Amino acid sequence: MDAPTATTAGPAAQDDAQEDPTVHILWINAGLSCDGDSVSLTAATQPSIEELALGALPGLPKVAVHWPLIDFECGPVEGADNFVEWFFKADRGELEPFVLVVEGSIPNERVKPEGYWCGFGDDPQTGQPITTSEWLDRLAPKALAVVAIGTCATYGGIHAMAGNPTGAMGVPDYLGWEWKSQAGIPIVCIPGCPVHPDNASETLLYLLYQAAGAAPMIPLDEELRPTWLFGATVHEGCDRAGYYEQGQFATEYGSPECLVKLGCWGPVVKCNVPKRGWINGVGGCPNVGGICIACTMPGFPDKFMPFMDEPPGGHVSATASGIYGSVIRRLRNITARTVDKEPKWRGRSEELTTGYKAPW
C-alpha cells in the first residue's frame, strides 16, 4: 500500500507543507474477555508499547495510541477529554488513518432481544449503550487495518465453547474470513490466551511500517496468523523435542522429558512460545514444565479437551516413538562410548605424542 504523504499547494508549498498524518491505534477491549491481552502487552520488550507510542524506532510514522489500559481521558460524552470521543471521530471520518484493535470475542446480539451482551460507550442521541458488534460495523469499513488480538477476538476462545449462550465468535467469523480493509489488508489475527506480548507488539510494528510504506503486505496463513510467528509448531521449537525422538516421556510434572503423555499438544500446535520465551526470552509453557493446551489454535478449547489427557493418537505415536527411540538410544550409546574419550595417540601416559606419521 502507498505510504501516507504530505500535501502541498501554491508557491509557498515548502512553508505550508503539512506533517505526515498521525496513525491512530484505536483499541476496543469491550468484547467478551478478561483483558488479559492488554495486561500481556504491558510486558512487551521487542518492541515495547512505549517504543511504539513514542515513535522511538526509526522509520515509524507518528503514532497515537488510544488504549483503555493507559489512557487518562475520562470526561463527559462528546467532550474534549472523553476517551470514547476518539471512536466517534473515527466513525465520522475525522481520524484517518487508524488501525482498529479488537480484544475479546464478539457475541451474537441477535440472540439477546431483551438486552445486549456487551457494549462500549453510550450513543449520545439515545443514551443507550453501543454494542461491540455495532462498533465493528461502524469502524471496520473505515480502518486501515483490523487486528484481532488474543484467542477470544481471533477465533472466539473460551466464550465460544459449545453450549455457550452468547453465540460468541471471533472477528473473522463476524466480518467474514475474506474481509479486507480499505487498504486491502485482511483481518490480522494474533491468537494466544493471553497473546504473547512480543507477538502482539511486533505485529503492530509491522503494520505501522506497512502504513509508512516501509514494509510489504503482511504475510498471513490460512487462519490469518502472521506466518513468521506461527509458521512452526511448539514441538519444533521445544527443548524437549529430542526426548520425543528418543522415546523418553515424562510420567509426572517436574521431569525434563517430553510432556506428550501428560497431555501436551505441542506436536500439532502452531506457536512460537518455546523458542521466543515469554518475557525477555525467559519462560513459556513447556519451557517451565507446563503442557501446551493449544490456545493459539482456531479449535481451542473444544478440540483439545479434556486438558491433561494424552492427545488422541498420542498413545500410538508415543509407542512407535518408544520402539524407534530405544534403537536410536542404543546406537547413540555405542557411538558415544567411542567419541567421548581422547584419541588413542593422545593417551593418558607420561609420553607426549602427536599422532604424526612421516610420509617417507
C-alpha atoms as a printed R data frame, in Angstrom:
    type eleno elety resid chain resno       x       y      z
1   ATOM     1    CA   MET     A     1   0.000   0.000  0.000
2   ATOM     2    CA   ASP     A     2   1.118   3.571 -0.566
3   ATOM     3    CA   ALA     A     3   2.631   5.470  2.314
4   ATOM     4    CA   PRO     A     4   0.776   8.484  3.708
5   ATOM     5    CA   THR     A     5   2.260  11.620  2.140
6   ATOM     6    CA   ALA     A     6   2.188  15.302  2.996
7   ATOM     7    CA   THR     A     7   0.036  17.562  0.827
8   ATOM     8    CA   THR     A     8   1.315  20.813 -0.634
9   ATOM     9    CA   ALA     A     9  -0.224  23.672 -2.575
10  ATOM    10    CA   GLY     A    10   0.776  27.033 -4.031
11  ATOM    11    CA   PRO     A    11   4.178  28.716 -4.430
12  ATOM    12    CA   ALA     A    12   4.837  28.568 -0.698
13  ATOM    13    CA   ALA     A    13   4.322  24.833 -0.672
14  ATOM    14    CA   GLN     A    14   7.515  24.168  1.241
15  ATOM    15    CA   ASP     A    15   6.500  26.509  4.043
16  ATOM    16    CA   ASP     A    16   2.906  25.324  4.115
17  ATOM    17    CA   ALA     A    17   3.659  21.613  3.831
18  ATOM    18    CA   GLN     A    18   1.674  19.615  6.314
19  ATOM    19    CA   GLU     A    19   3.179  16.948  8.500
20  ATOM    20    CA   ASP     A    20   2.627  13.301  7.630
21  ATOM    21    CA   PRO     A    21  -0.656  12.212  9.242
22  ATOM    22    CA   THR     A    22  -0.682  10.503 12.598
23  ATOM    23    CA   VAL     A    23  -1.572   6.813 12.563
24  ATOM    24    CA   HIS     A    24  -4.072   6.235 15.364
25  ATOM    25    CA   ILE     A    25  -4.424   2.892 17.118
26  ATOM    26    CA   LEU     A    26  -7.979   2.508 18.414
27  ATOM    27    CA   TRP     A    27  -8.186  -0.330 20.927
28  ATOM    28    CA   ILE     A    28 -11.564  -1.811 21.866
29  ATOM    29    CA   ASN     A    29 -11.412  -4.187 24.826
30  ATOM    30    CA   ALA     A    30 -15.183  -4.402 25.140
31  ATOM    31    CA   GLY     A    31 -15.607  -7.852 23.648
32  ATOM    32    CA   LEU     A    32 -16.098 -10.885 25.870
33  ATOM    33    CA   SER     A    33 -12.690 -11.223 27.514
34  ATOM    34    CA   CYS     A    34 -10.677 -10.861 30.698
35  ATOM    35    CA   ASP     A    35  -8.464  -8.004 29.403
36  ATOM    36    CA   GLY     A    36  -5.548 -10.435 29.680
37  ATOM    37    CA   ASP     A    37  -4.233  -9.424 26.256
38  ATOM    38    CA   SER     A    38  -3.999  -5.789 27.326
39  ATOM    39    CA   VAL     A    39  -2.197  -6.809 30.500
40  ATOM    40    CA   SER     A    40   0.128  -9.056 28.490
41  ATOM    41    CA   LEU     A    41   1.134  -6.246 26.136
42  ATOM    42    CA   THR     A    42   2.481  -4.218 29.052
43  ATOM    43    CA   ALA     A    43   5.273  -6.845 29.267
44  ATOM    44    CA   ALA     A    44   6.348  -6.494 25.625
45  ATOM    45    CA   THR     A    45  10.023  -5.734 25.055
46  ATOM    46    CA   GLN     A    46  10.585  -6.384 21.322
47  ATOM    47    CA   PRO     A    47   9.322  -3.718 20.859
48  ATOM    48    CA   SER     A    48   7.724  -2.294 23.976
49  ATOM    49    CA   ILE     A    49   4.428  -0.434 23.864
50  ATOM    50    CA   GLU     A    50   6.337   2.670 24.963
51  ATOM    51    CA   GLU     A    51   8.577   2.447 21.897
52  ATOM    52    CA   LEU     A    52   5.533   2.221 19.649
53  ATOM    53    CA   ALA     A    53   3.639   5.054 21.326
54  ATOM    54    CA   LEU     A    54   6.642   7.384 21.446
55  ATOM    55    CA   GLY     A    55   7.896   6.596 17.941
56  ATOM    56    CA   ALA     A    56  11.252   5.560 19.336
57  ATOM    57    CA   LEU     A    57  12.053   3.241 16.429
58  ATOM    58    CA   PRO     A    58  13.498   4.529 13.129
59  ATOM    59    CA   GLY     A    59  11.112   4.892 10.221
60  ATOM    60    CA   LEU     A    60   7.909   4.788 12.249
61  ATOM    61    CA   PRO     A    61   5.121   7.206 11.379
62  ATOM    62    CA   LYS     A    62   3.782   9.392 14.140
63  ATOM    63    CA   VAL     A    63   1.575   7.199 16.342
64  ATOM    64    CA   ALA     A    64  -1.241   7.940 18.796
65  ATOM    65    CA   VAL     A    65  -2.397   5.005 20.936
66  ATOM    66    CA   HIS     A    66  -5.939   5.107 22.340
67  ATOM    67    CA   TRP     A    67  -5.923   2.173 24.720
68  ATOM    68    CA   PRO     A    68  -8.216   1.874 27.762
69  ATOM    69    CA   LEU     A    69  -5.447   0.414 29.885
70  ATOM    70    CA   ILE     A    70  -3.277   3.525 29.784
71  ATOM    71    CA   ASP     A    71  -5.490   6.368 28.618
72  ATOM    72    CA   PHE     A    72  -6.273   9.050 31.182
73  ATOM    73    CA   GLU     A    73  -9.220  10.652 29.367
74  ATOM    74    CA   CYS     A    74 -12.450  10.298 31.315
75  ATOM    75    CA   GLY     A    75 -14.569  13.363 30.579
76  ATOM    76    CA   PRO     A    76 -18.244  13.551 29.551
77  ATOM    77    CA   VAL     A    77 -19.561  12.048 26.320
78  ATOM    78    CA   GLU     A    78 -18.828  14.310 23.326
79  ATOM    79    CA   GLY     A    79 -16.402  16.266 25.492
80  ATOM    80    CA   ALA     A    80 -12.813  17.084 24.568
81  ATOM    81    CA   ASP     A    81 -11.494  14.871 27.360
82  ATOM    82    CA   ASN     A    82 -13.604  11.793 26.677
83  ATOM    83    CA   PHE     A    83 -11.897   8.539 25.703
84  ATOM    84    CA   VAL     A    84 -14.767   7.249 23.556
85  ATOM    85    CA   GLU     A    85 -14.767  10.518 21.590
86  ATOM    86    CA   TRP     A    86 -11.793   9.216 19.563
87  ATOM    87    CA   PHE     A    87 -14.001   6.394 18.335
88  ATOM    88    CA   PHE     A    88 -16.791   8.808 17.429
89  ATOM    89    CA   LYS     A    89 -14.236  10.865 15.481
90  ATOM    90    CA   ALA     A    90 -13.184   7.763 13.565
91  ATOM    91    CA   ASP     A    91 -16.828   6.980 12.856
92  ATOM    92    CA   ARG     A    92 -17.328  10.497 11.485
93  ATOM    93    CA   GLY     A    93 -14.292  10.154  9.210
94  ATOM    94    CA   GLU     A    94 -12.240  12.679 11.210
95  ATOM    95    CA   LEU     A    95  -9.494  10.230 12.241
96  ATOM    96    CA   GLU     A    96  -7.521   8.845  9.338
97  ATOM    97    CA   PRO     A    97  -5.647   6.643  9.077
98  ATOM    98    CA   PHE     A    98  -6.366   4.388 12.043
99  ATOM    99    CA   VAL     A    99  -5.774   0.762 12.987
100 ATOM   100    CA   LEU     A   100  -8.645  -0.897 14.851
101 ATOM   101    CA   VAL     A   101  -7.552  -3.419 17.505
102 ATOM   102    CA   VAL     A   102 -10.264  -5.666 18.944
103 ATOM   103    CA   GLU     A   103  -9.829  -7.595 22.194
104 ATOM   104    CA   GLY     A   104 -12.430 -10.144 23.234
105 ATOM   105    CA   SER     A   105 -14.895 -12.299 21.321
106 ATOM   106    CA   ILE     A   106 -17.924 -10.821 19.584
107 ATOM   107    CA   PRO     A   107 -21.288 -12.010 20.936
108 ATOM   108    CA   ASN     A   108 -24.272 -12.536 18.696
109 ATOM   109    CA   GLU     A   109 -26.626  -9.738 19.707
110 ATOM   110    CA   ARG     A   110 -29.425 -11.310 17.669
111 ATOM   111    CA   VAL     A   111 -29.881 -13.949 20.363
112 ATOM   112    CA   LYS     A   112 -30.395 -11.302 23.076
113 ATOM   113    CA   PRO     A   113 -33.538  -9.378 22.038
114 ATOM   114    CA   GLU     A   114 -34.325  -8.297 25.597
115 ATOM   115    CA   GLY     A   115 -30.959  -6.556 26.070
116 ATOM   116    CA   TYR     A   116 -27.381  -6.787 24.917
117 ATOM   117    CA   TRP     A   117 -24.278  -8.846 25.734
118 ATOM   118    CA   CYS     A   118 -21.528  -6.239 25.702
119 ATOM   119    CA   GLY     A   119 -21.055  -2.630 24.707
120 ATOM   120    CA   PHE     A   120 -18.602   0.245 24.595
121 ATOM   121    CA   GLY     A   121 -19.759   3.760 25.438
122 ATOM   122    CA   ASP     A   122 -23.215   5.284 25.018
123 ATOM   123    CA   ASP     A   123 -24.926   6.701 21.966
124 ATOM   124    CA   PRO     A   124 -25.294  10.482 22.618
125 ATOM   125    CA   GLN     A   125 -28.547  10.504 20.658
126 ATOM   126    CA   THR     A   126 -30.313   7.741 22.570
127 ATOM   127    CA   GLY     A   127 -28.324   7.408 25.779
128 ATOM   128    CA   GLN     A   128 -28.209   3.658 25.167
129 ATOM   129    CA   PRO     A   129 -25.025   1.554 25.102
130 ATOM   130    CA   ILE     A   130 -23.391   0.985 21.717
131 ATOM   131    CA   THR     A   131 -22.762  -2.722 21.337
132 ATOM   132    CA   THR     A   132 -19.310  -4.011 20.450
133 ATOM   133    CA   SER     A   133 -20.638  -5.509 17.227
134 ATOM   134    CA   GLU     A   134 -22.108  -2.145 16.226
135 ATOM   135    CA   TRP     A   135 -18.707  -0.519 16.711
136 ATOM   136    CA   LEU     A   136 -17.246  -3.133 14.383
137 ATOM   137    CA   ASP     A   137 -19.946  -2.349 11.830
138 ATOM   138    CA   ARG     A   138 -19.160   1.349 12.065
139 ATOM   139    CA   LEU     A   139 -15.372   1.346 12.188
140 ATOM   140    CA   ALA     A   140 -14.122  -1.701 10.284
141 ATOM   141    CA   PRO     A   141 -15.009  -0.303  6.820
142 ATOM   142    CA   LYS     A   142 -13.035   2.881  7.594
143 ATOM   143    CA   ALA     A   143  -9.981   1.280  9.208
144 ATOM   144    CA   LEU     A   144  -6.558   0.985  7.635
145 ATOM   145    CA   ALA     A   145  -6.366  -2.474  9.217
146 ATOM   146    CA   VAL     A   146  -8.323  -4.556 11.711
147 ATOM   147    CA   VAL     A   147  -6.341  -6.568 14.256
148 ATOM   148    CA   ALA     A   148  -7.936  -9.305 16.367
149 ATOM   149    CA   ILE     A   149  -5.733  -9.715 19.421
150 ATOM   150    CA   GLY     A   150  -5.905 -12.767 21.652
151 ATOM   151    CA   THR     A   151  -7.712 -16.061 21.017
152 ATOM   152    CA   CYS     A   152 -11.102 -14.684 22.067
153 ATOM   153    CA   ALA     A   153 -11.004 -12.000 19.371
154 ATOM   154    CA   THR     A   154  -9.391 -14.215 16.742
155 ATOM   155    CA   TYR     A   155 -11.445 -17.404 16.992
156 ATOM   156    CA   GLY     A   156 -13.923 -16.951 19.853
157 ATOM   157    CA   GLY     A   157 -11.880 -18.677 22.551
158 ATOM   158    CA   ILE     A   158 -13.354 -19.783 25.857
159 ATOM   159    CA   HIS     A   159 -16.577 -17.824 25.357
160 ATOM   160    CA   ALA     A   160 -17.312 -19.617 22.079
161 ATOM   161    CA   MET     A   161 -17.261 -23.116 23.581
162 ATOM   162    CA   ALA     A   162 -20.086 -25.443 22.616
163 ATOM   163    CA   GLY     A   163 -23.211 -24.662 24.617
164 ATOM   164    CA   ASN     A   164 -22.397 -21.032 25.349
165 ATOM   165    CA   PRO     A   165 -25.472 -18.762 25.496
166 ATOM   166    CA   THR     A   166 -23.893 -15.738 23.785
167 ATOM   167    CA   GLY     A   167 -23.212 -17.123 20.313
168 ATOM   168    CA   ALA     A   168 -19.694 -15.703 20.730
169 ATOM   169    CA   MET     A   169 -17.369 -15.678 17.735
170 ATOM   170    CA   GLY     A   170 -14.065 -14.259 16.567
171 ATOM   171    CA   VAL     A   171 -13.698 -11.135 14.447
172 ATOM   172    CA   PRO     A   172 -13.179 -13.139 11.207
173 ATOM   173    CA   ASP     A   173 -16.389 -15.062 11.886
174 ATOM   174    CA   TYR     A   174 -18.225 -11.781 12.373
175 ATOM   175    CA   LEU     A   175 -16.775  -9.751  9.475
176 ATOM   176    CA   GLY     A   176 -16.098 -12.705  7.179
177 ATOM   177    CA   TRP     A   177 -12.873 -14.610  6.579
178 ATOM   178    CA   GLU     A   178 -12.366 -12.988  3.172
179 ATOM   179    CA   TRP     A   179 -12.903  -9.468  4.528
180 ATOM   180    CA   LYS     A   180 -10.281  -6.852  3.676
181 ATOM   181    CA   SER     A   181  -9.799  -3.274  4.813
182 ATOM   182    CA   GLN     A   182  -9.961  -0.252  2.535
183 ATOM   183    CA   ALA     A   183  -6.180  -0.656  2.158
184 ATOM   184    CA   GLY     A   184  -6.602  -4.267  1.032
185 ATOM   185    CA   ILE     A   185  -5.313  -5.751  4.302
186 ATOM   186    CA   PRO     A   186  -7.044  -8.932  5.571
187 ATOM   187    CA   ILE     A   187  -8.015  -9.256  9.221
188 ATOM   188    CA   VAL     A   188  -4.809  -9.844 11.174
189 ATOM   189    CA   CYS     A   189  -5.182 -12.492 13.897
190 ATOM   190    CA   ILE     A   190  -2.697 -12.724 16.784
191 ATOM   191    CA   PRO     A   191  -4.004 -15.626 18.897
192 ATOM   192    CA   GLY     A   192  -2.888 -16.633 22.376
193 ATOM   193    CA   CYS     A   193  -4.595 -16.933 25.741
194 ATOM   194    CA   PRO     A   194  -3.291 -14.457 26.544
195 ATOM   195    CA   VAL     A   195  -1.486 -13.203 23.457
196 ATOM   196    CA   HIS     A   196   2.306 -13.346 23.626
197 ATOM   197    CA   PRO     A   197   3.362  -9.754 24.417
198 ATOM   198    CA   ASP     A   198   6.070  -9.520 21.748
199 ATOM   199    CA   ASN     A   199   3.933 -11.257 19.116
200 ATOM   200    CA   ALA     A   200   1.359  -8.508 19.651
201 ATOM   201    CA   SER     A   201   3.762  -5.555 19.640
202 ATOM   202    CA   GLU     A   202   5.799  -6.915 16.720
203 ATOM   203    CA   THR     A   203   2.697  -7.360 14.571
204 ATOM   204    CA   LEU     A   204   1.520  -3.825 15.351
205 ATOM   205    CA   LEU     A   205   5.020  -2.615 14.485
206 ATOM   206    CA   TYR     A   206   4.852  -4.398 11.125
207 ATOM   207    CA   LEU     A   207   1.519  -2.770 10.303
208 ATOM   208    CA   LEU     A   208   2.875   0.663 11.222
209 ATOM   209    CA   TYR     A   209   5.847   0.135  8.915
210 ATOM   210    CA   GLN     A   210   3.428  -1.020  6.226
211 ATOM   211    CA   ALA     A   211   1.431   2.180  6.737
212 ATOM   212    CA   ALA     A   212   4.662   4.138  6.268
213 ATOM   213    CA   GLY     A   213   5.394   2.299  3.014
214 ATOM   214    CA   ALA     A   214   8.425   0.578  4.536
215 ATOM   215    CA   ALA     A   215   7.085  -2.997  4.517
216 ATOM   216    CA   PRO     A   216   5.187  -5.189  2.020
217 ATOM   217    CA   MET     A   217   1.754  -6.682  2.620
218 ATOM   218    CA   ILE     A   218   1.779  -8.535  5.910
219 ATOM   219    CA   PRO     A   219   2.139 -12.300  5.269
220 ATOM   220    CA   LEU     A   220  -0.656 -14.354  6.837
221 ATOM   221    CA   ASP     A   221  -1.504 -18.063  6.875
222 ATOM   222    CA   GLU     A   222  -4.920 -19.584  6.163
223 ATOM   223    CA   GLU     A   223  -6.032 -18.810  9.725
224 ATOM   224    CA   LEU     A   224  -4.926 -15.165  9.251
225 ATOM   225    CA   ARG     A   225  -1.953 -15.505 11.630
226 ATOM   226    CA   PRO     A   226   1.380 -13.797 10.804
227 ATOM   227    CA   THR     A   227   3.391 -16.547  9.123
228 ATOM   228    CA   TRP     A   228   6.744 -15.633 10.640
229 ATOM   229    CA   LEU     A   229   5.304 -16.018 14.134
230 ATOM   230    CA   PHE     A   230   3.042 -19.038 13.654
231 ATOM   231    CA   GLY     A   231   4.761 -20.989 10.884
232 ATOM   232    CA   ALA     A   232   6.201 -23.715 13.115
233 ATOM   233    CA   THR     A   233   4.807 -25.973 15.816
234 ATOM   234    CA   VAL     A   234   5.518 -25.843 19.522
235 ATOM   235    CA   HIS     A   235   7.267 -29.201 19.150
236 ATOM   236    CA   GLU     A   236   9.677 -27.880 16.514
237 ATOM   237    CA   GLY     A   237  10.919 -25.193 18.866
238 ATOM   238    CA   CYS     A   238  10.733 -27.128 22.127
239 ATOM   239    CA   ASP     A   239  13.801 -28.062 24.170
240 ATOM   240    CA   ARG     A   240  12.072 -31.355 24.972
241 ATOM   241    CA   ALA     A   241  11.624 -32.451 21.334
242 ATOM   242    CA   GLY     A   242  14.797 -34.553 21.406
243 ATOM   243    CA   TYR     A   243  13.320 -36.700 24.174
244 ATOM   244    CA   TYR     A   244  10.276 -37.415 21.985
245 ATOM   245    CA   GLU     A   245  12.541 -38.632 19.205
246 ATOM   246    CA   GLN     A   246  14.281 -40.917 21.649
247 ATOM   247    CA   GLY     A   247  11.003 -42.222 23.066
248 ATOM   248    CA   GLN     A   248  11.543 -40.736 26.519
249 ATOM   249    CA   PHE     A   249   8.332 -39.388 28.044
250 ATOM   250    CA   ALA     A   250   7.624 -37.741 31.370
251 ATOM   251    CA   THR     A   251   5.178 -39.551 33.630
252 ATOM   252    CA   GLU     A   252   4.948 -36.736 36.170
253 ATOM   253    CA   TYR     A   253   5.491 -32.991 36.219
254 ATOM   254    CA   GLY     A   254   8.987 -31.833 37.065
255 ATOM   255    CA   SER     A   255  10.663 -34.185 34.595
256 ATOM   256    CA   PRO     A   256  12.787 -32.683 31.751
257 ATOM   257    CA   GLU     A   257  11.464 -35.276 29.270
258 ATOM   258    CA   CYS     A   258   8.744 -34.901 26.617
259 ATOM   259    CA   LEU     A   259   5.325 -33.985 28.039
260 ATOM   260    CA   VAL     A   260   3.085 -35.606 25.405
261 ATOM   261    CA   LYS     A   261   1.877 -38.363 27.734
262 ATOM   262    CA   LEU     A   262   0.843 -35.696 30.256
263 ATOM   263    CA   GLY     A   263  -1.422 -34.050 27.667
264 ATOM   264    CA   CYS     A   264   0.879 -31.724 25.684
265 ATOM   265    CA   TRP     A   265  -0.453 -30.838 22.225
266 ATOM   266    CA   GLY     A   266   2.858 -29.308 21.123
267 ATOM   267    CA   PRO     A   267   3.453 -31.584 18.092
268 ATOM   268    CA   VAL     A   268   0.438 -30.132 16.238
269 ATOM   269    CA   VAL     A   269   0.054 -26.604 17.654
270 ATOM   270    CA   LYS     A   270   1.264 -23.528 15.753
271 ATOM   271    CA   CYS     A   271   3.008 -21.356 18.336
272 ATOM   272    CA   ASN     A   272   6.477 -19.844 18.841
273 ATOM   273    CA   VAL     A   273   6.496 -19.572 22.646
274 ATOM   274    CA   PRO     A   274   9.114 -22.316 23.294
275 ATOM   275    CA   LYS     A   275  11.579 -20.544 21.000
276 ATOM   276    CA   ARG     A   276  10.731 -16.996 21.994
277 ATOM   277    CA   GLY     A   277  10.174 -17.483 25.705
278 ATOM   278    CA   TRP     A   278   7.633 -15.249 27.381
279 ATOM   279    CA   ILE     A   279   9.405 -12.135 28.669
280 ATOM   280    CA   ASN     A   280  12.944 -11.294 27.541
281 ATOM   281    CA   GLY     A   281  13.340 -14.840 26.235
282 ATOM   282    CA   VAL     A   282  12.513 -16.400 29.601
283 ATOM   283    CA   GLY     A   283   9.535 -18.640 30.390
284 ATOM   284    CA   GLY     A   284   6.849 -20.085 28.177
285 ATOM   285    CA   CYS     A   285   4.610 -23.098 28.840
286 ATOM   286    CA   PRO     A   286   6.803 -26.144 28.049
287 ATOM   287    CA   ASN     A   287   9.959 -24.209 28.949
288 ATOM   288    CA   VAL     A   288   8.831 -24.120 32.573
289 ATOM   289    CA   GLY     A   289   7.305 -27.607 32.652
290 ATOM   290    CA   GLY     A   290   3.749 -26.891 31.556
291 ATOM   291    CA   ILE     A   291   1.893 -28.692 28.790
292 ATOM   292    CA   CYS     A   292   0.709 -26.923 25.636
293 ATOM   293    CA   ILE     A   293  -3.104 -26.756 25.668
294 ATOM   294    CA   ALA     A   294  -3.304 -25.321 22.100
295 ATOM   295    CA   CYS     A   295  -4.531 -21.827 22.992
296 ATOM   296    CA   THR     A   296  -3.359 -20.350 19.660
297 ATOM   297    CA   MET     A   297  -5.461 -22.729 17.564
298 ATOM   298    CA   PRO     A   298  -8.852 -21.980 15.956
299 ATOM   299    CA   GLY     A   299 -10.381 -25.091 17.555
300 ATOM   300    CA   PHE     A   300  -9.428 -24.073 21.108
301 ATOM   301    CA   PRO     A   301 -10.728 -25.146 23.554
302 ATOM   302    CA   ASP     A   302 -13.321 -27.648 22.268
303 ATOM   303    CA   LYS     A   303 -10.998 -29.739 20.100
304 ATOM   304    CA   PHE     A   304  -8.317 -30.036 22.770
305 ATOM   305    CA   MET     A   305 -10.301 -31.128 25.805
306 ATOM   306    CA   PRO     A   306 -10.082 -32.649 28.300
307 ATOM   307    CA   PHE     A   307  -6.806 -30.987 29.205
308 ATOM   308    CA   MET     A   308  -4.017 -33.037 30.796
309 ATOM   309    CA   ASP     A   309  -5.133 -36.187 28.968
310 ATOM   310    CA   GLU     A   310  -2.872 -37.798 26.388
311 ATOM   311    CA   PRO     A   311  -3.914 -36.429 22.953
312 ATOM   312    CA   PRO     A   312  -5.756 -38.767 20.551
313 ATOM   313    CA   GLY     A   313  -3.154 -40.716 18.650
314 ATOM   314    CA   GLY     A   314  -0.621 -39.812 21.295
315 ATOM   315    CA   HIS     A   315  -0.538 -43.375 22.637
316 ATOM   316    CA   VAL     A   316   0.127 -44.852 19.193
317 ATOM   317    CA   SER     A   317   2.746 -42.273 18.245
318 ATOM   318    CA   ALA     A   318   4.395 -42.465 21.673
319 ATOM   319    CA   THR     A   319   4.549 -46.268 21.449
320 ATOM   320    CA   ALA     A   320   6.075 -46.087 17.968
321 ATOM   321    CA   SER     A   321   8.484 -43.417 19.131
322 ATOM   322    CA   GLY     A   322   9.381 -45.573 22.135
323 ATOM   323    CA   ILE     A   323  10.285 -48.554 19.926
324 ATOM   324    CA   TYR     A   324  12.178 -46.412 17.432
325 ATOM   325    CA   GLY     A   325  13.758 -44.373 20.188
326 ATOM   326    CA   SER     A   326  15.062 -47.407 22.064
327 ATOM   327    CA   VAL     A   327  17.003 -48.463 18.962
328 ATOM   328    CA   ILE     A   328  18.276 -44.937 18.399
329 ATOM   329    CA   ARG     A   329  19.421 -44.662 22.022
330 ATOM   330    CA   ARG     A   330  21.385 -47.903 21.790
331 ATOM   331    CA   LEU     A   331  23.102 -46.816 18.583
332 ATOM   332    CA   ARG     A   332  23.905 -43.431 20.051
333 ATOM   333    CA   ASN     A   333  25.276 -45.017 23.211
334 ATOM   334    CA   ILE     A   334  27.653 -47.130 21.105
335 ATOM   335    CA   THR     A   335  28.807 -44.043 19.215
336 ATOM   336    CA   ALA     A   336  29.080 -42.023 22.422
337 ATOM   337    CA   ARG     A   337  31.355 -44.612 24.022
338 ATOM   338    CA   THR     A   338  33.796 -44.260 21.123
339 ATOM   339    CA   VAL     A   339  33.794 -40.464 20.789
340 ATOM   340    CA   ASP     A   340  33.507 -39.485 24.438
341 ATOM   341    CA   LYS     A   341  37.222 -40.097 25.009
342 ATOM   342    CA   GLU     A   342  40.554 -38.874 23.700
343 ATOM   343    CA   PRO     A   343  42.004 -40.457 20.528
344 ATOM   344    CA   LYS     A   344  44.434 -43.350 21.025
345 ATOM   345    CA   TRP     A   345  47.533 -41.376 20.024
346 ATOM   346    CA   ARG     A   346  46.795 -38.835 22.760
347 ATOM   347    CA   GLY     A   347  46.672 -41.424 25.538
348 ATOM   348    CA   ARG     A   348  46.909 -40.803 29.264
349 ATOM   349    CA   SER     A   349  50.600 -41.535 29.759
350 ATOM   350    CA   GLU     A   350  53.796 -39.727 30.621
351 ATOM   351    CA   GLU     A   351  54.930 -39.877 26.995
352 ATOM   352    CA   LEU     A   352  53.658 -36.988 24.839
353 ATOM   353    CA   THR     A   353  52.856 -37.934 21.253
354 ATOM   354    CA   THR     A   354  51.422 -36.060 18.313
355 ATOM   355    CA   GLY     A   355  49.906 -38.767 16.164
356 ATOM   356    CA   TYR     A   356  52.029 -37.528 13.289
357 ATOM   357    CA   LYS     A   357  53.324 -40.076 10.794
358 ATOM   358    CA   ALA     A   358  56.127 -39.119  8.429
359 ATOM   359    CA   PRO     A   359  55.146 -39.556  4.757
360 ATOM   360    CA   TRP     A   360  58.552 -41.072  3.906
